[in-house]
Amino acid sequence: MPHRSILAVVLWMSGALVSFSATAVAVRALAPTFSVFEMLAVRNAAGIAILLAFALFKPELRPGLKPRRFKLHLLRNVLHFAGTDGWAFGLTLLPLATVFALEFTTPVWVALLAIPLLNERMNRGRLVAVVLGFAGVLVILRPGLETLQPASLLMLGVAFTFAVVAILTKRLTRTESTFSILFFMNLLQLPMNLLFVEGAFWLKAGPSHVLPLIGISLGGLLAHYCLTNAYRCGDAIMVVPLDFLRIPLIAFVGWQLYGEPLDLYVFLGSLCIIIGILYSLHREAKTA
């Protein structure tokens, strides 16, 4: 990869990580009042409104309202919705640490799938980033024997689903604009989420919900905008391991905002993740 592309991937993924963290804070603030489906429906509706407003003032975006690969859009968003739903259901069946540890097997699946499906290559730097990233997550979360429960198969399925979504996103970036990918993500997933809500749920919103609702609307849109552009600039095998940084970043946010304790394992695991990513970036730059 050219040096410029490597820098672009890092910058886009940095934006994605910050946006995902802002979304997580907004979700925590809204959770006592709104269900997961209600929050996601708000995010989808706001995303559609924002993107249509951009299309209104920027005519060059309007071709993105007519997808050239609708079946691929539909498949991607059905899988993304199912994965998100399965992840939420997994939280009711398994300890939180186990859920996150199993979810972060996704980069391993991406690395394996990207070779035959995207014709990407696995080099030593990318392999080290995946292995050390996954090891760092296990160090931080320290899953126990509960990982062996049958319900863990659900979370492995969720991780695999998210990996397929990442592969499909990368394939869409070859022919579809970022605007089109985001627009049809929100347009297709809005009715899916509305199927699981009851009545005029938006009437539950009060003045204290304004900022979190803005956060989940803008944060969710910007996170996927940055993530999609990262896939556009670099190979999926390189992009996905950077997502491992979401764990230490969220841990830091929880410590600062909610007083959630940090322990030695968080720092050791984060060190593993960062070493793997820096080594991978060094190898990419050296061979560019």
Solvent accessible surface area in square Angstrom, and as a share of the most:
residue,aa,sasa,rsa
1,M,42,0.19
2,P,86,0.54
3,H,117,0.52
4,R,205,0.75
5,S,27,0.17
6,I,13,0.07
7,L,107,0.53
8,A,24,0.18
9,V,0,0.00
10,V,44,0.25
11,L,112,0.55
12,W,76,0.27
13,M,3,0.01
14,S,52,0.34
15,G,24,0.23
16,A,0,0.00
17,L,13,0.06
18,V,98,0.56
19,S,12,0.08
20,F,44,0.18
21,S,9,0.06
22,A,48,0.37
23,T,16,0.09
24,A,45,0.35
25,V,44,0.25
26,A,6,0.05
27,V,53,0.31
28,R,120,0.44
29,A,51,0.39
30,L,0,0.00
31,A,55,0.42
32,P,119,0.75
33,T,47,0.27
34,F,9,0.04
35,S,51,0.33
36,V,67,0.39
37,F,43,0.18
38,E,14,0.06
39,M,8,0.04
40,L,28,0.14
41,A,2,0.02
42,V,32,0.18
43,R,26,0.10
44,N,1,0.00
45,A,47,0.36
46,A,25,0.19
47,G,0,0.00
48,I,24,0.12
49,A,61,0.47
50,I,44,0.22
51,L,11,0.05
52,L,79,0.39
53,A,47,0.37
54,F,105,0.44
55,A,4,0.03
56,L,118,0.59
57,F,162,0.67
58,K,92,0.39
59,P,78,0.49
60,E,119,0.54
61,L,45,0.22
62,R,107,0.39
63,P,96,0.60
64,G,11,0.10
65,L,55,0.27
66,K,166,0.70
67,P,36,0.23
68,R,180,0.66
69,R,68,0.25
70,F,95,0.40
71,K,173,0.73
72,L,26,0.13
73,H,0,0.00
74,L,73,0.36
75,L,87,0.43
76,R,9,0.03
77,N,0,0.00
78,V,68,0.39
79,L,45,0.22
80,H,22,0.10
81,F,29,0.12
82,A,53,0.41
83,G,2,0.02
84,T,32,0.18
85,D,54,0.28
86,G,12,0.11
87,W,69,0.24
88,A,25,0.19
89,F,116,0.48
90,G,0,0.00
91,L,66,0.33
92,T,103,0.60
93,L,79,0.39
94,L,10,0.05
95,P,60,0.38
96,L,115,0.57
97,A,33,0.26
98,T,0,0.00
99,V,0,0.00
100,F,47,0.20
101,A,3,0.03
102,L,14,0.07
103,E,17,0.08
104,F,7,0.03
105,T,17,0.10
106,T,18,0.10
107,P,5,0.03
108,V,49,0.28
109,W,83,0.29
110,V,1,0.00
111,A,4,0.03
112,L,104,0.52
113,L,32,0.16
114,A,0,0.00
115,I,73,0.37
116,P,89,0.56
117,L,88,0.44
118,L,7,0.04
119,N,135,0.69
120,E,15,0.07
121,R,132,0.48
122,M,60,0.27
123,N,30,0.15
124,R,142,0.52
125,G,1,0.01
126,R,3,0.01
127,L,89,0.44
128,V,41,0.24
129,A,2,0.02
130,V,6,0.04
131,V,84,0.48
132,L,51,0.25
133,G,1,0.01
134,F,54,0.22
135,A,37,0.29
136,G,0,0.00
137,V,0,0.00
138,L,64,0.32
139,V,47,0.27
140,I,15,0.08
141,L,33,0.16
142,R,116,0.42
143,P,37,0.23
144,G,37,0.36
145,L,153,0.76
146,E,52,0.23
147,T,34,0.20
148,L,143,0.71
149,Q,75,0.33
150,P,114,0.71
151,A,26,0.20
152,S,8,0.05
153,L,124,0.62
154,L,61,0.31
155,M,0,0.00
156,L,61,0.30
157,G,35,0.34
158,V,6,0.03
159,A,0,0.00
160,F,83,0.34
161,T,26,0.15
162,F,41,0.17
163,A,0,0.00
164,V,33,0.19
165,V,10,0.05
166,A,9,0.07
167,I,3,0.01
168,L,14,0.07
169,T,5,0.03
170,K,24,0.10
171,R,84,0.31
172,L,0,0.00
173,T,12,0.07
174,R,134,0.49
175,T,54,0.31
176,E,6,0.03
177,S,51,0.33
178,T,14,0.08
179,F,16,0.07
180,S,2,0.02
181,I,0,0.00
182,L,3,0.02
183,F,15,0.06
184,F,11,0.04
185,M,1,0.00
186,N,2,0.01
187,L,72,0.36
188,L,25,0.13
189,Q,6,0.03
190,L,36,0.18
191,P,70,0.44
192,M,30,0.13
193,N,1,0.01
194,L,78,0.39
195,L,145,0.72
196,F,109,0.46
197,V,27,0.15
198,E,153,0.69
199,G,66,0.63
200,A,43,0.33
201,F,13,0.05
202,W,151,0.53
203,L,137,0.68
204,K,94,0.40
205,A,43,0.34
206,G,25,0.24
207,P,128,0.81
208,S,93,0.60
209,H,26,0.11
210,V,79,0.45
211,L,139,0.69
212,P,20,0.13
213,L,39,0.19
214,I,83,0.42
215,G,22,0.21
216,I,1,0.01
217,S,11,0.07
218,L,80,0.40
219,G,7,0.07
220,G,2,0.02
221,L,17,0.08
222,L,91,0.45
223,A,0,0.00
224,H,13,0.06
225,Y,85,0.32
226,C,13,0.08
227,L,35,0.17
228,T,3,0.01
229,N,14,0.07
230,A,0,0.00
231,Y,12,0.04
232,R,92,0.34
233,C,45,0.27
234,G,4,0.04
235,D,35,0.18
236,A,0,0.00
237,I,1,0.01
238,M,7,0.03
239,V,0,0.00
240,V,11,0.06
241,P,4,0.02
242,L,9,0.05
243,D,25,0.13
244,F,0,0.00
245,L,47,0.24
246,R,57,0.21
247,I,16,0.08
248,P,21,0.13
249,L,54,0.27
250,I,61,0.31
251,A,24,0.19
252,F,100,0.42
253,V,27,0.16
254,G,5,0.05
255,W,110,0.39
256,Q,102,0.46
257,L,103,0.51
258,Y,91,0.35
259,G,59,0.57
260,E,68,0.31
261,P,125,0.78
262,L,46,0.23
263,D,60,0.31
264,L,120,0.60
265,Y,99,0.38
266,V,20,0.12
267,F,120,0.50
268,L,80,0.40
269,G,0,0.00
270,S,14,0.09
271,L,98,0.49
272,C,39,0.23
273,I,1,0.00
274,I,74,0.37
275,I,87,0.44
276,G,0,0.00
277,I,11,0.06
278,L,109,0.54
279,Y,67,0.25
280,S,6,0.04
281,L,33,0.16
282,H,109,0.49
283,R,54,0.20
284,E,1,0.00
285,A,41,0.31
286,K,145,0.61
287,T,82,0.48
288,A,62,0.48
